[in-house]
Amino acid sequence: MARRFLVVAVLAVAVLATGVAQPALAQQELGIRAVVNDEAISAYDLDQRLNLVIRTSSLPDNERVRREIAPRVVDSLVEEALQLQEAKRLNVVITPAEIQGALALIERQNKLPADGLEPYLKERGINMHTVKRQIEASLAWTAIVRRQLLRTVSVTDEDVDKALARIKETAGKPRVLVAEIFLAVDSPRDEAAAKRGAQQLFDQLRRGANFAEIARQFSQSASAERGGDLGWIVAGELDPELDKVLASLPKGATSTPIRTSTGFYILIVRDRREPATPKAGDTTVALRQVLLQLPAGAPPRAIESQKNLAETIRGSVRGCTDFGNVTKELGTGMSGDLGKLKLSELPDSLRNVVTNLDVGVPSAPVVGADSVRLLMVCDRQVPADEAAPKREEIQRRLTVQRLELRARRYLRDLRDAAFLDIRA
């Protein structure tokens, strides 16, 4: 069974990191595959990371597979070296206790006994240092991004309002459970390599590779730590190019690489769900009323008088506070707060009025056999499945998206400024 070995990042900014530095003599003996500033990545480093990727992604272990994925793994090793070098420059230190805590988490996630990860890896030809270095780079990069970039990201109330408006527009549309693999194209020179890498990953997925593990090892999106999982989405939440593909992608299917303005995506539809038919009766409202009583057998003139009074009240109140004050001054003992009620619990005559009544707006007068009523909804709660995400959740999502973009640019700048010698 494939097991997961990528630690969860604190800020959900997943930038993949791989490899293990070996003594200089061993590197000379085993060959150098890349040089990153003054640090060498050996053939042994590459072989160890290939072992990890293959064992955890259900890839066949043969020369062709190793040759195909080696360039992506080398890129990850290079990025890891850059991340750790930047951590050293900024005095960001990951302690042995932090690494040990991450290892313990991996063991729990994979149902291994305490201290059972090292022998598990050893049986599969994987050096423990490979996983430790991957964890160290992931934790260090998360700390760097949080320290250097988080304060530069701003999400305004207007941004949240726009996101909520888009979500409201998609209410009632089918939902799709989606996962992604993303390879960024931050400059024209990245185009060919990203396109080739995306096609190679798609080919491996088509041959049976585990999508989640491929995403964890190679995706450059914040979703990588979750195996690429984006959760349930509706049309309009993703780029138009992705929406178009998802519209026709059946359950269980994986897309070919899709080019967007930011890079290449591979999507998988894990499930589809048609929108639940909303039941108006399940909606709960906090209801208040002003009740103006009528005498038994009230003549039309008396009814009209109370209706006129109700209309006067209706035109003078603004919101639930005003409405509550009026109930004390003009209403009978039956006026006031009716509590929280499901629409299904109301009589038909009142439910028809309340169902489409805006919060804080008094209803038209409702004439009954013994009274004239004004109703006001002070709160409305729809069933949980249909409720929009809270503002705090929307703000968190937007922050992560913007932080991820800046983190990619930060890493790209480090790469541009570095001395790199990547060998075939």
C-alpha positions as semicolon CSV with decimal commas, in nm:
position;residue;x (nm);y (nm);z (nm)
1;M;0,000;0,000;0,000
2;A;0,127;0,347;-0,084
3;R;0,179;0,563;0,220
4;R;0,193;0,940;0,268
5;F;0,518;1,106;0,372
6;L;0,464;1,478;0,312
7;V;0,416;1,676;0,631
8;V;0,124;1,921;0,656
9;A;0,242;2,284;0,625
10;V;0,118;2,532;0,885
11;L;-0,008;2,798;0,642
12;A;-0,125;2,562;0,369
13;V;0,148;2,694;0,135
14;A;0,287;2,378;-0,023
15;V;0,618;2,419;-0,207
16;L;0,765;2,075;-0,267
17;A;1,106;1,989;-0,129
18;T;1,315;1,677;-0,165
19;G;1,656;1,511;-0,125
20;V;1,936;1,464;0,128
21;A;2,285;1,612;0,127
22;Q;2,566;1,355;0,146
23;P;2,933;1,396;0,234
24;A;3,143;1,553;-0,042
25;L;3,344;1,236;-0,099
26;A;3,031;1,027;-0,153
27;Q;2,900;1,285;-0,400
28;Q;3,223;1,272;-0,595
29;E;3,213;0,894;-0,603
30;L;2,846;0,874;-0,706
31;G;2,838;1,167;-0,949
32;I;2,694;1,517;-0,928
33;R;2,351;1,575;-1,079
34;A;2,320;1,945;-0,993
35;V;2,499;2,228;-0,816
36;V;2,296;2,494;-0,633
37;N;2,526;2,783;-0,539
38;D;2,789;2,599;-0,332
39;E;2,582;2,284;-0,264
40;A;2,597;1,967;-0,473
41;I;2,310;1,726;-0,535
42;S;2,446;1,380;-0,595
43;A;2,322;1,087;-0,798
44;Y;2,263;0,917;-0,463
45;D;2,033;1,202;-0,354
46;L;1,836;1,165;-0,675
47;D;1,816;0,786;-0,647
48;Q;1,688;0,807;-0,291
49;R;1,419;1,058;-0,380
50;L;1,316;0,852;-0,681
51;N;1,275;0,555;-0,446
52;L;1,051;0,761;-0,220
53;V;0,835;0,894;-0,504
54;I;0,797;0,554;-0,668
55;R;0,717;0,366;-0,345
56;T;0,458;0,619;-0,229
57;S;0,291;0,685;-0,567
58;S;0,229;0,328;-0,687
59;L;0,454;0,386;-0,987
60;P;0,623;0,086;-1,150
61;D;0,991;0,075;-1,062
62;N;1,165;0,049;-1,396
63;E;1,426;0,243;-1,588
64;R;1,173;0,417;-1,814
65;V;0,971;0,556;-1,522
66;R;1,283;0,670;-1,340
67;R;1,409;0,844;-1,654
68;E;1,075;1,019;-1,711
69;I;1,026;1,157;-1,361
70;A;1,393;1,231;-1,286
71;P;1,384;1,589;-1,425
72;R;1,089;1,680;-1,201
73;V;1,261;1,526;-0,900
74;V;1,584;1,715;-0,975
75;D;1,383;2,039;-0,991
76;S;1,237;1,958;-0,651
77;L;1,582;1,887;-0,510
78;V;1,705;2,221;-0,645
79;E;1,412;2,409;-0,492
80;E;1,468;2,234;-0,161
81;A;1,830;2,341;-0,157
82;L;1,728;2,701;-0,232
83;Q;1,473;2,695;0,048
84;L;1,719;2,564;0,304
85;Q;1,988;2,809;0,193
86;E;1,741;3,096;0,233
87;A;1,647;2,966;0,577
88;K;2,013;2,971;0,676
89;R;2,051;3,327;0,546
90;L;1,748;3,442;0,748
91;N;1,849;3,244;1,060
92;V;1,536;3,030;1,041
93;V;1,614;2,716;1,239
94;I;1,402;2,400;1,244
95;T;1,475;2,211;1,564
96;P;1,518;1,832;1,596
97;A;1,203;1,833;1,811
98;E;1,000;1,987;1,528
99;I;1,128;1,729;1,282
100;Q;1,059;1,449;1,527
101;G;0,706;1,579;1,578
102;A;0,648;1,572;1,203
103;L;0,782;1,217;1,182
104;A;0,549;1,109;1,461
105;L;0,257;1,264;1,272
106;I;0,353;1,071;0,957
107;E;0,361;0,750;1,160
108;R;0,014;0,815;1,303
109;Q;-0,129;0,904;0,961
110;N;0,006;0,582;0,815
111;K;-0,085;0,364;1,115
112;L;0,278;0,280;1,187
113;P;0,401;0,211;1,541
114;A;0,610;0,470;1,722
115;D;0,958;0,480;1,566
116;G;0,828;0,247;1,296
117;L;0,890;0,479;1,001
118;E;1,266;0,427;0,974
119;P;1,252;0,045;0,946
120;Y;0,957;0,076;0,707
121;L;1,162;0,301;0,479
122;K;1,476;0,090;0,514
123;E;1,289;-0,217;0,388
124;R;1,206;-0,021;0,074
125;G;1,554;0,111;0,009
126;I;1,487;0,466;0,134
127;N;1,730;0,648;0,362
128;M;1,563;0,817;0,660
129;H;1,766;1,133;0,587
130;T;1,567;1,178;0,266
131;V;1,240;1,219;0,456
132;K;1,398;1,427;0,731
133;R;1,541;1,672;0,482
134;Q;1,210;1,695;0,302
135;I;1,038;1,775;0,631
136;E;1,304;2,029;0,729
137;A;1,270;2,212;0,398
138;S;0,890;2,212;0,415
139;L;0,884;2,350;0,771
140;A;1,158;2,603;0,698
141;W;0,986;2,735;0,386
142;T;0,656;2,767;0,571
143;A;0,832;2,970;0,842
144;I;1,001;3,190;0,581
145;V;0,678;3,258;0,393
146;R;0,496;3,339;0,716
147;R;0,771;3,574;0,835
148;Q;0,856;3,746;0,507
149;L;0,528;3,750;0,314
150;L;0,223;3,716;0,536
151;R;0,229;4,080;0,642
152;T;0,229;4,188;0,276
153;V;-0,099;4,009;0,195
154;S;-0,418;4,209;0,238
155;V;-0,776;4,088;0,191
156;T;-1,035;4,366;0,215
157;D;-1,402;4,351;0,309
158;E;-1,478;4,430;-0,054
159;D;-1,278;4,125;-0,165
160;V;-1,479;3,905;0,071
161;D;-1,808;4,063;-0,041
162;K;-1,726;3,990;-0,407
163;A;-1,637;3,629;-0,327
164;L;-1,959;3,581;-0,132
165;A;-2,158;3,735;-0,418
166;R;-2,005;3,485;-0,662
167;I;-2,090;3,199;-0,429
168;K;-2,448;3,323;-0,396
169;E;-2,480;3,335;-0,777
170;T;-2,382;2,968;-0,799
171;A;-2,625;2,849;-0,530
172;G;-2,833;2,561;-0,658
173;K;-2,579;2,454;-0,921
174;P;-2,426;2,102;-0,932
175;R;-2,115;2,053;-0,718
176;V;-1,801;1,865;-0,814
177;L;-1,543;1,710;-0,581
178;V;-1,214;1,797;-0,750
179;A;-0,842;1,744;-0,696
180;E;-0,561;1,914;-0,889
181;I;-0,198;1,891;-0,986
182;F;-0,049;2,228;-1,079
183;L;0,280;2,313;-1,250
184;A;0,348;2,687;-1,262
185;V;0,465;2,885;-1,564
186;D;0,603;3,203;-1,410
187;S;0,798;3,311;-1,719
188;P;0,812;3,211;-2,090
189;R;1,125;3,009;-2,030
190;D;0,927;2,776;-1,799
191;E;0,670;2,690;-2,067
192;A;0,837;2,396;-2,241
193;A;0,957;2,225;-1,922
194;A;0,622;2,267;-1,745
195;K;0,430;2,136;-2,046
196;R;0,659;1,837;-2,079
197;G;0,642;1,768;-1,704
198;A;0,262;1,789;-1,699
199;Q;0,234;1,544;-1,988
200;Q;0,472;1,301;-1,820
201;L;0,273;1,315;-1,496
202;F;-0,050;1,260;-1,688
203;D;0,105;0,958;-1,860
204;Q;0,201;0,813;-1,521
205;L;-0,150;0,871;-1,385
206;R;-0,297;0,699;-1,688
207;R;-0,076;0,399;-1,611
208;G;-0,216;0,377;-1,258
209;A;-0,007;0,614;-1,044
210;N;-0,177;0,742;-0,729
211;F;-0,312;1,091;-0,800
212;A;-0,289;1,214;-0,440
213;E;0,071;1,103;-0,397
214;I;0,177;1,248;-0,733
215;A;0,015;1,577;-0,624
216;R;0,196;1,570;-0,289
217;Q;0,532;1,515;-0,454
218;F;0,507;1,739;-0,760
219;S;0,217;1,987;-0,749
220;Q;0,309;2,351;-0,690
221;S;-0,028;2,448;-0,545
222;A;-0,122;2,499;-0,182
223;S;-0,349;2,197;-0,221
224;A;-0,045;1,968;-0,263
225;E;-0,031;1,890;0,109
226;R;-0,389;1,758;0,084
227;G;-0,312;1,538;-0,215
228;G;-0,441;1,812;-0,447
229;D;-0,787;1,811;-0,289
230;L;-0,991;2,127;-0,365
231;G;-1,310;2,007;-0,199
232;W;-1,658;2,059;-0,341
233;I;-1,671;2,339;-0,597
234;V;-1,928;2,485;-0,836
235;A;-1,896;2,647;-1,177
236;G;-1,735;2,989;-1,150
237;E;-1,495;2,916;-0,864
238;L;-1,204;2,815;-1,091
239;D;-1,046;2,961;-1,405
240;P;-1,279;2,954;-1,707
241;E;-1,047;2,706;-1,881
242;L;-1,082;2,465;-1,588
243;D;-1,458;2,517;-1,557
244;K;-1,501;2,429;-1,923
245;V;-1,317;2,098;-1,883
246;L;-1,493;2,008;-1,557
247;A;-1,834;2,059;-1,715
248;S;-1,784;1,751;-1,935
249;L;-1,546;1,542;-1,720
250;P;-1,728;1,237;-1,579
251;K;-1,690;1,106;-1,226
252;G;-1,359;0,926;-1,178
253;A;-1,200;1,076;-1,491
254;T;-0,867;1,262;-1,509
255;S;-0,817;1,551;-1,750
256;T;-0,529;1,593;-1,989
257;P;-0,302;1,890;-1,898
258;I;-0,492;2,221;-1,919
259;R;-0,304;2,546;-1,989
260;T;-0,425;2,851;-1,798
261;S;-0,275;3,196;-1,751
262;T;-0,068;3,069;-1,456
263;G;0,044;2,724;-1,565
264;F;-0,066;2,368;-1,637
265;Y;-0,336;2,184;-1,441
266;I;-0,438;1,819;-1,428
267;L;-0,780;1,767;-1,269
268;I;-0,959;1,459;-1,141
269;V;-1,331;1,445;-1,064
270;R;-1,369;1,235;-0,752
271;D;-1,745;1,277;-0,727
272;R;-2,042;1,477;-0,853
273;R;-2,342;1,594;-0,653
274;E;-2,660;1,746;-0,782
275;P;-2,791;2,031;-0,568
276;A;-3,038;1,928;-0,303
277;T;-3,386;2,058;-0,363
278;P;-3,422;2,322;-0,094
279;K;-3,714;2,269;0,140
280;A;-3,853;2,605;0,241
281;G;-4,004;2,448;0,550
282;D;-3,657;2,367;0,689
283;T;-3,559;2,735;0,700
284;T;-3,568;2,882;1,051
285;V;-3,671;3,244;1,112
286;A;-3,652;3,463;1,421
287;L;-3,998;3,623;1,407
288;R;-4,163;3,922;1,572
289;Q;-4,514;4,053;1,537
290;V;-4,734;4,349;1,617
291;L;-5,089;4,224;1,675
292;L;-5,379;4,469;1,664
293;Q;-5,691;4,298;1,792
294;L;-6,037;4,320;1,634
295;P;-6,363;4,279;1,824
296;A;-6,582;3,981;1,739
297;G;-6,785;4,056;1,428
298;A;-6,588;4,376;1,365
299;P;-6,750;4,597;1,097
300;P;-6,550;4,690;0,783
301;R;-6,484;5,036;0,925
302;A;-6,310;4,892;1,233
303;I;-6,102;4,656;1,022
304;E;-6,000;4,941;0,793
305;S;-5,902;5,154;1,092
306;Q;-5,667;4,885;1,226
307;K;-5,523;4,826;0,879
308;N;-5,449;5,197;0,850
309;L;-5,274;5,189;1,187
310;A;-5,072;4,888;1,075
311;E;-4,971;5,071;0,756
312;T;-4,861;5,371;0,961
313;I;-4,647;5,148;1,181
314;R;-4,507;4,974;0,874
315;G;-4,395;5,302;0,722
316;S;-4,230;5,431;1,038
317;V;-4,016;5,140;1,162
318;R;-3,660;5,066;1,051
319;G;-3,530;4,727;1,155
320;C;-3,600;4,495;1,445
321;T;-3,512;4,740;1,723
322;D;-3,776;4,992;1,608
323;F;-4,020;4,711;1,555
324;G;-3,963;4,582;1,906
325;N;-4,026;4,928;2,054
326;V;-4,356;4,958;1,866
327;T;-4,476;4,622;1,994
328;K;-4,439;4,752;2,350
329;E;-4,620;5,079;2,281
330;L;-4,906;4,978;2,050
331;G;-4,944;4,603;2,048
332;T;-5,146;4,373;2,263
333;G;-5,015;4,111;2,501
334;M;-4,971;3,877;2,207
335;S;-4,734;4,117;2,031
336;G;-4,358;4,080;2,057
337;D;-4,093;3,814;1,998
338;L;-4,228;3,482;1,870
339;G;-3,888;3,313;1,893
340;K;-3,722;3,096;1,629
341;L;-3,963;2,894;1,420
342;K;-3,932;2,671;1,118
343;L;-4,142;2,790;0,827
344;S;-4,311;2,451;0,829
345;E;-4,443;2,527;1,178
346;L;-4,631;2,841;1,070
347;P;-4,992;2,846;0,949
348;D;-5,023;2,868;0,572
349;S;-5,143;3,227;0,583
350;L;-4,835;3,341;0,777
351;R;-4,584;3,112;0,601
352;N;-4,681;3,259;0,265
353;V;-4,602;3,607;0,399
354;V;-4,278;3,520;0,579
355;T;-4,113;3,292;0,320
356;N;-3,995;3,575;0,094
357;L;-3,989;3,855;0,352
358;D;-3,652;4,031;0,374
359;V;-3,482;4,046;0,713
360;G;-3,565;4,368;0,902
361;V;-3,853;4,469;0,671
362;P;-4,211;4,474;0,808
363;S;-4,471;4,276;0,617
364;A;-4,791;4,413;0,468
365;P;-5,083;4,395;0,714
366;V;-5,219;4,042;0,752
367;V;-5,594;4,052;0,827
368;G;-5,738;3,763;1,026
369;A;-6,070;3,687;1,186
370;D;-5,977;3,854;1,515
371;S;-5,669;4,067;1,443
372;V;-5,450;4,261;1,204
373;R;-5,082;4,162;1,219
374;L;-4,749;4,299;1,107
375;L;-4,466;4,047;1,091
376;M;-4,090;4,099;1,079
377;V;-3,810;3,846;1,024
378;C;-3,510;3,940;1,238
379;D;-3,290;3,648;1,134
380;R;-3,307;3,370;0,877
381;Q;-3,110;3,045;0,885
382;V;-3,114;2,816;0,584
383;P;-3,029;2,444;0,614
384;A;-2,658;2,385;0,672
385;D;-2,596;2,225;0,330
386;E;-2,718;2,536;0,154
387;A;-2,551;2,792;0,382
388;A;-2,272;3,007;0,239
389;P;-1,925;2,987;0,396
390;K;-1,856;3,230;0,678
391;R;-1,666;3,550;0,602
392;E;-1,370;3,427;0,806
393;E;-1,341;3,117;0,587
394;I;-1,359;3,323;0,268
395;Q;-1,091;3,558;0,400
396;R;-0,867;3,264;0,489
397;R;-0,904;3,113;0,141
398;L;-0,821;3,440;-0,031
399;T;-0,521;3,493;0,196
400;V;-0,385;3,146;0,117
401;Q;-0,430;3,200;-0,258
402;R;-0,243;3,530;-0,254
403;L;0,023;3,400;-0,021
404;E;0,080;3,101;-0,247
405;L;0,131;3,328;-0,549
406;R;0,385;3,543;-0,365
407;A;0,566;3,236;-0,233
408;R;0,608;3,105;-0,589
409;R;0,747;3,441;-0,700
410;Y;0,983;3,444;-0,400
411;L;1,116;3,100;-0,493
412;R;1,145;3,199;-0,859
413;D;1,353;3,504;-0,760
414;L;1,580;3,284;-0,549
415;R;1,627;3,055;-0,845
416;D;1,699;3,345;-1,083
417;A;1,965;3,483;-0,848
418;A;2,132;3,147;-0,780
419;F;2,421;2,978;-0,955
420;L;2,268;2,659;-1,099
421;D;2,442;2,380;-1,287
422;I;2,191;2,106;-1,366
423;R;2,346;1,808;-1,539
424;A;2,180;1,540;-1,748
